[in-house]
């Protein structure tokens, strides 16, 4: 049973409180001080080892830190490799974790909502149109509450109110009190009890040619020296998606239209903790026989500004992602259910002739639910990037002046939406829990937004115990994978916060099973 591999460990609040690590990312160490040197005596598959340890974890995001800390607390020596200068990956900017409950006992947002692992599973499978692997989805849904408790035991803090979650029938999701809460609290444990090497990119997975067992890895340090670490027990790959891989993306994906493609390229160039995501670990695993699955699936993300606005510092990640906003096209008409999964909304954006849209918000949403601070939003309004009015008519008039959105069409759209809210029925099928009228001043429109390719949902074929399988379905001894470098967990689409939860759950499974691996 999977649950036998899940241990909560001990709280490290006293150590972490004194660590003083920031949330924007954490710099790794630069030496193999925690590894035992092989002295050149132990021969690998094609040479000598520079060092050895029990478990090598590749990647320092959610799955990586969960795997590493679990292995450390189970008594293993661990080395973590991170190819970037800053460690933590996307998780260093993450706050959302989907779970049906926890010991925090945070109430759901609606009195008629009773969340459960079964409902979480049902939602995940529905969002993916049945393309996700039900056995894998069942595991991360069933273990989600336990994962939140495990994070809390390791010092992670969450807000006292759940955020409404798109695609989840009114259910909420846990929001960390600070961006990067997971990596901020767990990476110091890796640094203290194991070894974390940044600027260290995986080059090769080394296997025994006779048995096929994984022996260790070769990696490039600081873009120069190649080194080899022997893994006495296992290697765990936790390298995230491959959204920016110039070899793999053209091979498996259809290109996005020009507007969202340019927005994605601009976003990646801004130095945000969102890549570049590349797939060298997946390719290295394929070279030793690993199978892959779901390589054709990706999720695009709506609510990102166009490239032009990004270069001016406007709404890099969208003005809001709330389920109760209204999204309109350049023609001033709704085109989607704003409460459904983000990938599904993005597909609707991609179907628009110009691939752009405008969020419509009011005093119900701003400022409490909007991403920018009131001060930043005021700057965008003053710069003509956002329309604002004390009445819907005034807002619509400004939207026509600034963006060319027909005023009459926008007014009609808002009126029809409000009527649907009053009736509890929506023309696009929005969940009644998410229906909130646009009727509280002030009113806002814009800025112009599009979508970007955010995450790939395909990767290594790993089983319910996070063991990587070969093309014949056999387990590759000593090789594990967790998180978004694996395939099967989400299918065509997922709810924001699901992949973080999946990464924590399967990272822990990989870490525990790797420690129990025998040569």
N, C-alpha and C positions, 0 to 999 in steps of 0.2 A: 504494500500500500504506500501511496505517496506520502501520506501524513507522517509516516514513521521517520521520514527524512527531514522533518521540519522541527528545528529546535529554536527556542526563543533567545537563548544566550543570556548574558547578564547585562544590566544597565551600566553604561559608562558615562553617566551624566557628569560626574565630578571631573573626569579627565577632559571631556569635551568642552565643558564650560570654561576651562582654563586654556583651551587651545587657541581661541580667538581667531578662528579661520573665517575668512570672508565668504560670501555666497556667490560671487561672480565666477568662481573657478579656483582651483587650488593647484599650486605648483608642486610637482613631484620631486622626489629625491633623484640623485644622479649616480649612485654607486650601488654595487651588489653587496652591501655590507651584511645583509641578513642571510645571504646564500653561503653555502659551504663550497669552497673552491675544490675542484677535482684534481688540481695539480697536474693536469695533462695525462693522468694515468688511465682514466675511464674512457674507452673508445666509444664514440657514437656511431651512427650509421655511416658517416662519411668523414669523420675527423674526431678531434678531441673536444671535450666540454670545457667551457670557460668557468662554469659554475653549475651548481645543482640545487634543487629544492624539491619539495613534495609536489606542489601544484603551481602551475603557471597560469595566470589569468590574463587574457589579452583584452584590453578595453576597460575603461574606468567609469562608465556610466552606471545606470541603475542595476543592470544585470551583473556587471563586473564587480561593483562594490558588494552587492548581496552575496555573490559567489565567494569572493575573497574573504569577507568577514565570517561567513558561515564556516568556511574551511579552516580559518585561523582558530575560531572558537571550538572547532572539533579537534584541535591539536596539531594541525598541519603547518608546515613551513610554506609560505606563499610569496611568490613574486608576481607583481602586477606590471604589465607593460602597457604604456599609453603612447601612441605615436605623436600626439600633439604636445605643445609646450604646456598648455593649460589642461588640467585633468578634470574629469567630470562630464565631458561631452554635453549632449543636450540636457541631461539631467541637472546640470548646473544652473539651468534656467527654468526648471520644471516645478510646478506647484500642485498639479492635479493627479489624483490617484483614485480610480474607481474601486469601490468596495461596497458590499451590501450591509456592512455593519462593523463594529469593533467594540472593544471594552470602553471606548470613550463615550459610548451611548449618546452620540449626537443625533437629535431627532431629525426625521425626514422633514422636508419643507411643506408637505401637505398632509393633513390629518387622515386622508383616505388612502395614503400610500404605505404599503408594508413591503419593504424591500426584502430580498432573499437571494441566496445563491442560485436558486432555480430561476428566479426572474432575471437575474443578471445574465445567466446562461441563455435564456430565451431571447433577451435583447441582443446579445452578442451574435447569436446565430441569425437572428432576423436582419440585423444591420449588414451582415456579410452575405445576405441572400443564400444562406446555407452552404457557402463555399469554405468556411473555416472548418478545421478538423474538430469535430465535437468532443473527442477524447481529450485533446489539449485544452480546449476552451473550458471544459468541465473542471479541469485541474486548477486553472488560475482563478476561475470564479469561486470554486469551493474554498480555496485557500486565501481569498482576498482579505477577509476580516482578520485572519491570523497574521497576514503580512503587515497590516496596519499596526496591530499590536506589537509585532516585532520591531517595526520602525520606532514606535513610541518607546519601547524598552531600550532602544539605542539612542534616545535623546531627541528624536524628531518631534516637532510640535505642529499641531494643526489648528486651524481656525475653528471657532465654536459653531459655525453654521455651514451646512453643506451647500455647494453651488449646484444650481440646476444643471443637469447633464443632458445634452442633446442626444437624441436617439435612445433614451432610456425610460420612456413612459412616466415621466415625472420624478424619477429617482434622482438623488443628489450624488455628488462625489466629494471626496475629502480634499481640502485645500490646505497645503502646508502654509505655515505662517511666514515663511521666507522662501524665495526662489533658491533652488539648489539645496533644500533642507536635507535631503537624503545623502548626497555626496558630502556636504559640509560636515555631517555628523559621523559618517562611516569612513571616509578617506583617512582621517587621523588614526583610526584603528589600524588600517593597513600600513600606514607609515610607522606606527609605533611597534606593531607586532610582526609585520612582514617587511616587504620591500616594494616600493613603488618607483618605477623608472619611467619618466616622461621622455619625450623626444626619442622614443624607441619603437620603431616600426617593424612589425612582423615581416619576415622574409620567407620563411620556410617552416613547415611542420616536418619534423624528422621522425621517421618510422624505422622499425626493424624490418629489414627486407624479407626475412624468413617468416616471422609471425604476423607482420602487419601491425604490430603494436606501436602506438605513438610513444616515442622516447623523450621528446623535448622539442624545442624550437630554436630557430636562428632568427636574430633580429638585427636591424641596423641602428646603431646608436649615434644620435646627432647627425644623421645623414652621412656618416663616414664609416666607422668601424663596424664590422660584422662580428657578432658574438653568438655563442650557443649556450643555452641553459638546458640542462637535463631535468626532466620532470619525473621524479621517482614514482609518482602515482598517476598524474593526469595533466592534460592541457585543457583549459576551458576558454572557448572563444565567445566573447561578449562585445563584438565590435560594432554593433548598431547597423543601420540601414546602409545602402549603397547608392543613395540618390544622385550623387555627383560623380559616379564612376564612369569615366569616358569610354571604357571598354564594354562594360556590362549593360549600361542603360540603352545604348543604341541596339544592342543585341536582343534585348528583351522587351523594350518599351516603345510605344509610339510617341513621337515628339509632341509637346504641347504647342498650342498656337503661339504666335509671336508675343502678344501682350503678357500672358502669364509666364512665358519662358523668360522674357527680359526681366520681369519682376523677380523671378527666382534667382537669376544670375546676379542681379543687383543686391538682393538680400544676402546672398552668400558672400559677396565682396565686402560687406560692411563689417566683417569680423565678428559676427554674432556666434554664439555657441551652438550653431546648427550646421556644422560641417567645416570643410567639405567632407561628405560621407563617401567613402570608397570601399571597394569590396575585395581588397587584397587577401584578407583572412579567408573569405569564402573560396577564392581561387586557390589559395594554398591548400585548403582542405580538399578541394576537388582533385588536386594533383596527387593526393594520397588515397583517392578513391571515394570521397564523400559524395553522397547524392544531394541534390537540391530539389526544392518544390516551390510552387506558387511564384515563380520568377516573373510572371506576367502581371502580377497584382501590385498596384501602387495606390496611395491615397494622396489626392491633392487637397490643399488647405485653402478655404476662402478667407476673406477678411484680411488681406494684405494689400497695401497700397501699390499703385503702379510704380514702375521704375522711376519715372520722372519725379513723383512725389517723395519716394524714398531718398533720392539724392538731396532733397531739400529738408530731410528730417521729419517728414510728416507721416505719422501712423505706420511705422515700419511693420508692426504686427497687427494692424487693424484698430479701429476706434473702439470696437466692442465685439464680443463673441456671445452675447447673451441670447437666449432662446426666445425672448419676448420682443426683440427688435423686429422691424419690418425691412425687408430688402427689396429695392426696386431697380429695374433696369434703366437704361438711358431714356427709355420712353415713359418712365414714371409708373410702370406697372410691376406688380409682384410677379415673381417667376418661380418661387420655390416655397417649400415648408421650412421656415427658419428654425424649427425645432428638431429636424431630422439630422442624421449623422453628417459630420462636416464633409466627408468625401462625397456624399450624395449631393450636398449643396454645391460643392465645387464642380461636380459634373454638370449641374444646371447652369453654372456660370460659364463653363466651357461651351455650352450650347447656345449662349447669347451671341449675336453677330459680332459685337465688339469685345466680348469677354470681360466686361466691367459692370459694376453695380454700385449702388449707394445705400448705406444704412440710414434708416429713418428712426430717430429716437426722441424721447421726451423726458419729462421730469421724473417718470418712474424709473428710468434707466440711468440718467446722468444726475449726479456724478457717481453714485454708489456702485453701479455695475459697469461703468465705462472704464476702459484701460487707461487713457491719459488722465493726468491730474487736471483739476480745473484750470490751473495756470497754463498748462500746455494747450489744453483745448481752447482757451481764450486766444492764445497766439495763433492757432490754426484758423479761428474765426476771423481774427484781425487780418490775417494774410489772405483771406478769400478761399481757403481750402475747405471750410465747413460753413454751411448756411445755418443761420439761427433766426428764430422769430418768436415773439411772445404769443403769436397765434399761428395756427396751422397755415392760414392764408399768407401770413407774412413770411413764414419759412418757405413755403412753396414758391412764392414770388422770387425770393432770393435764390432758390435752387434753380429756377429758370434762368435768372440773370447770370449766375456763376457757372452752371453746368449745362445749360440748355435743356433741362428736363421740363417738359410741358407742364405748366402750372395746373391746368385743368385736369390733366390725367393724374397727377400726383394727389390732388385734392380728392378726386374720385376714389383712388386707391385707398387712401387713409379712411375715407368714409365707409367704404365697403368692408375694410378690415375691422373697424370699430363695430360695425353692425354684426359681424360674425362673432366678435368677442361678447357682445351683449346676448347673442343667441346661444353661445357656447358651441358653435359650429364654425368651422373654417373651410374656405373654398379649396385650400391646399391640404387639408387634413391635419393641420397642426394639433398636437396634443392639447386638450382643453386646459391642462395645468399651465401651459405656456402662453395662453391667450391673455394678453394684457393690452388694453386699448391705448392708442396714442392720443391722449386727451389731457395730459397734465403739462402746462408750460414750465420752462421754455421748450421749444421744439427745434430739432436739429436734422440736417440732411448732409450726408457726405462724411468724409471725403470720398473721392472716386477710389474704388477698390477693385481688386481682381483676385485671382488665386495663384498659388504656386505649387509645383510638385514638391511635396514635403517628405513623404516616407515611402520606401519600398516595403512590400509585405511578403516578399519571397526571400528564401535563403536556405541554409543548411537543413537537411531532413534529420531532425532530432526527435527521439521518442519521448514518452511520458516521463522518463527518468533523465532527460536531457542528454542522452547518449547519441552521438552522431552515427548515422547509418550509411552504409555504402550503397552502390547502385543495385545490389542484390537484396537489400533490406537487412543485411547483417550489421551488427554493431561493430564499429571500429574501436578496438580496445584502447583505452586511455584518452579518448577524444570526446569532449563534451561541448555543448553550445547552448546559449541562452540569450533571450532578448531578441532584438530586431535583426540580427544576422541569421535568424532561423525562419523557416517558412511553415505555414499551416495554421498559425495561431489566430489569424485575423481574416484571411480570405480577401475579398474585394474591398472591405471597408471596416472601420472600427470607430468606437466612441473615443473622444479625447480623454485621456486618463487610463484607458484600458491597457495600452502598451506599457506604460510605466508599471502598472500592477502586474502584468504578465512577466515583465523583466525581473521584478523583485521575487515573485513566486518561483520562477524557473531558475533564476540565479541561485537562490537558496537550495533548490533541489540539486542543481549541478554541483554546488560547493560541497554539500553533504555526501553525495554519491562519489565524487572525485576522491574524497578522503578515504572512503571505504574500498576504493579500487585496489586490487592486488596485482602485482606483476606476474 
